[in-house]
Amino acid sequence: MSVRQSSIDSLSCKHDFYSEFLGDIHASEETTVAHVFVTLGASGDLAKKKIYPTLWWLYRDGLLPPKTHFIGYARSKLQMADIREKALPFMKVKNGEEEKLEAFFKVNQYISGDYNSQADFQKLNQLIAKIGSCNRIFYLALPPNIFEPATTQIKNVCMSQNDQWTRVIIEKPFGRDLETYLALRDHISTLFTEEQIYRIDHYLGKEMVQNFMVLRFGNSIFNPIWNRNSIASIVISFKEPIGTQGRGGYFDQSGIIRDVMQNHLLQLLSIVAMEKPPSTNAEDIRNEKVRVLKCVPPVNIKNVVLGQYTGKPGADGEAALGYLDDPTVPKDSVTPTFAAAVLFVKNERWDGVPFILRCGKALNERKAEIRIQFRDVPGDIFQPGLVKRNELVFRVQPKEAVYMKVMTKVPGMAFNCEETELDLTFEKRYEHAKFPDAYERLILDVFTGSQMNFVRSDELYEAWRIFTPLLKSIDNERPTIVPYEFGR
Ligand SMILES: NC(=O)c1ccc[n+]([C@@H]2O[C@H](COP(=O)([O-])OP(=O)(O)OC[C@H]3O[C@@H](n4cnc5c(N)ncnc54)[C@H](OP(=O)(O)O)[C@@H]3O)[C@@H](O)[C@H]2O)c1
């Protein structure tokens, strides 16, 4: 067994899916077609913190096709050494990996150019052409206002030829509201087919989000209780213990609803609430996600609480400062840094069950989780008030876990009951397993051509339809924003 194959197996011990695709990709080094991965915006924050480190981990673990080359493109006049220096602190290189690291940077190049210059993209294309006939991936690590010129140039000048493919990865934000999204959608769809576009919502690459499907559809016990008859409410939360860290001006353009709720939390809602797809095929899953989103009416501002953090008196560092203390944030900003919203899914399974989405910055901890709260036990025979509702919790991060709150008898002669947990904490159960980073899984998906973990255009349409009226009310009507102290 080759080193590459054993690495694939160790990463994908639970993912025959990947072995299957990668088996094809790695069929034979001689006959394998070359691949090029182009990062547009290679000088930027996402590139150094996520893209280069992820490419390195995939390369280091032998998960990429043998003849894969990497090209960074941005306006800044940089050398590859500069990109390397920026990314290195995030690459977590271990002792003994030095030789591999050199090999990785040997297949990396950087070229500078403008995003709307055909001549510059022609130079990029010439560089790619030197690799020979190859499959091409373009990652747009760029501010959204550059998407249009950059994608136009890719289409005009840089598409692969013959029977090799071209795929384009786009990062959120996919617009600011339904109108701007539709403009972006119409532009992109004139250039590329849906199969060529990979819209990243990195929550879909998280281990627990993927596991959710297996737990829901791979266990017969859940389906009969997965409905309005047994479930009282579903709470989906995202909490961050940090503020905007000097990037408040940038955050102020979006706010927590656009940043987290409209995408990450709504994606989780759709996976929790969807019907069982006919198969694990990407289109079957995405069809079901869209079907459930179509049943969600626009969020009513009456069902929403908005907050903005203030500094904590006497605290050190960032916690001492409120959102409005950031000099890059307008002093009268009503941009929410916290939001809680109740959504409903008007279908036979969920009618009347509140889906409570909550997300915020500058809170007391870092956590993302889904809580399924069951109804009270009917005809309770125990002491009144003793029996608590069952709750099934999926902790997405940190420390992935699934646990079920159940009632049990306290051991001993007395007949007392108390709440306890059936606990599946993954680091205990799978002590030596490697949990791939979400970006690792997603970038590998692009190589393998799996769109299961990417957002389809009609999903985005529904997401914007659900949130645009609320966002417009916030932008135009300046609703009451509840102040909360940093760390609450
Ligand atoms: N940073 C993150 O952690 C993160 C997380 C999730 C999503 N995203 C999304 O990923 C994309 C890239 O994010 P980022 O944080 O890496 O952005 P960034 O650092 O602000 O920008 C990336 C690169 O784009 C170029 N650029 C910036 N402003 C430009 C302008 N006005 N005109 C032309 N070029 C410009 C710059 O390169 P040159 O000047 O050298 O051309 C810059 O290095 C964005 O869509 C962002 O919303 C980022």
The ligand as a MOL file (V3000), in Angstrom:
LIG
                    3D

  0  0  0     0  0            999 V3000
M  V30 BEGIN CTAB
M  V30 COUNTS 48 52 0 0 0
M  V30 BEGIN ATOM
M  V30 1 N -11.0750 36.1290 6.4590 0
M  V30 2 C -11.8760 35.1780 6.8510 0
M  V30 3 O -11.6310 34.5160 7.8560 0
M  V30 4 C -13.1380 34.8620 6.0690 0
M  V30 5 C -14.0490 33.9180 6.5890 0
M  V30 6 C -15.1960 33.5830 5.8350 0
M  V30 7 C -15.4150 34.1700 4.6110 0
M  V30 8 N -14.5300 35.0890 4.1360 0 CHG=1
M  V30 9 C -14.7970 35.6540 2.8130 0
M  V30 10 O -13.7060 35.3200 1.9650 0
M  V30 11 C -13.4400 36.3760 1.0650 0
M  V30 12 C -12.0100 36.8730 1.2690 0
M  V30 13 O -11.8580 37.3050 2.6040 0
M  V30 14 P -10.5150 37.9740 3.1510 0
M  V30 15 O -10.7300 38.2220 4.5900 0
M  V30 16 O -9.3350 37.1770 2.7360 0 CHG=-1
M  V30 17 O -10.5220 39.3640 2.3860 0
M  V30 18 P -9.3870 40.4690 2.2880 0
M  V30 19 O -8.1740 40.0410 3.0230 0
M  V30 20 O -10.0060 41.7570 2.6710 0
M  V30 21 O -9.1350 40.5340 0.7110 0
M  V30 22 C -8.4590 39.5180 -0.0070 0
M  V30 23 C -7.5990 40.1490 -1.0690 0
M  V30 24 O -8.4460 40.7970 -2.0130 0
M  V30 25 C -7.7970 41.9640 -2.4950 0
M  V30 26 N -8.6600 43.1150 -2.2670 0
M  V30 27 C -9.1220 43.5810 -1.1000 0
M  V30 28 N -9.8920 44.6650 -1.2800 0
M  V30 29 C -9.9260 44.8750 -2.5890 0
M  V30 30 C -10.5470 45.8470 -3.4170 0
M  V30 31 N -11.3370 46.7960 -2.9100 0
M  V30 32 N -10.3450 45.7850 -4.7460 0
M  V30 33 C -9.6020 44.8090 -5.2750 0
M  V30 34 N -8.9750 43.8810 -4.5380 0
M  V30 35 C -9.1390 43.9020 -3.2250 0
M  V30 36 C -6.5290 42.1270 -1.7100 0
M  V30 37 O -5.4690 41.6200 -2.5010 0
M  V30 38 P -4.6100 42.5180 -3.4770 0
M  V30 39 O -4.7650 43.9490 -3.0670 0
M  V30 40 O -3.2270 42.0010 -3.3010 0
M  V30 41 O -5.1850 42.2200 -4.7930 0
M  V30 42 C -6.6910 41.2270 -0.5290 0
M  V30 43 O -5.4920 40.6950 -0.0700 0
M  V30 44 C -14.4790 37.4460 1.3490 0
M  V30 45 O -15.5640 37.2390 0.5020 0
M  V30 46 C -14.8820 37.1710 2.7990 0
M  V30 47 O -16.1630 37.6250 3.0810 0
M  V30 48 C -13.4020 35.4360 4.8430 0
M  V30 END ATOM
M  V30 BEGIN BOND
M  V30 1 1 1 2
M  V30 2 2 2 3
M  V30 3 1 2 4
M  V30 4 1 4 5
M  V30 5 2 4 48
M  V30 6 2 5 6
M  V30 7 1 6 7
M  V30 8 2 7 8
M  V30 9 1 8 9
M  V30 10 1 8 48
M  V30 11 1 9 10
M  V30 12 1 9 46
M  V30 13 1 10 11
M  V30 14 1 11 12
M  V30 15 1 11 44
M  V30 16 1 12 13
M  V30 17 1 13 14
M  V30 18 2 14 15
M  V30 19 1 14 16
M  V30 20 1 14 17
M  V30 21 1 17 18
M  V30 22 2 18 19
M  V30 23 1 18 20
M  V30 24 1 18 21
M  V30 25 1 21 22
M  V30 26 1 22 23
M  V30 27 1 23 24
M  V30 28 1 23 42
M  V30 29 1 24 25
M  V30 30 1 25 26
M  V30 31 1 25 36
M  V30 32 1 26 27
M  V30 33 1 26 35
M  V30 34 2 27 28
M  V30 35 1 28 29
M  V30 36 1 29 30
M  V30 37 2 29 35
M  V30 38 1 30 31
M  V30 39 2 30 32
M  V30 40 1 32 33
M  V30 41 2 33 34
M  V30 42 1 34 35
M  V30 43 1 36 37
M  V30 44 1 36 42
M  V30 45 1 37 38
M  V30 46 2 38 39
M  V30 47 1 38 40
M  V30 48 1 38 41
M  V30 49 1 42 43
M  V30 50 1 44 45
M  V30 51 1 44 46
M  V30 52 1 46 47
M  V30 END BOND
M  V30 END CTAB
M  END
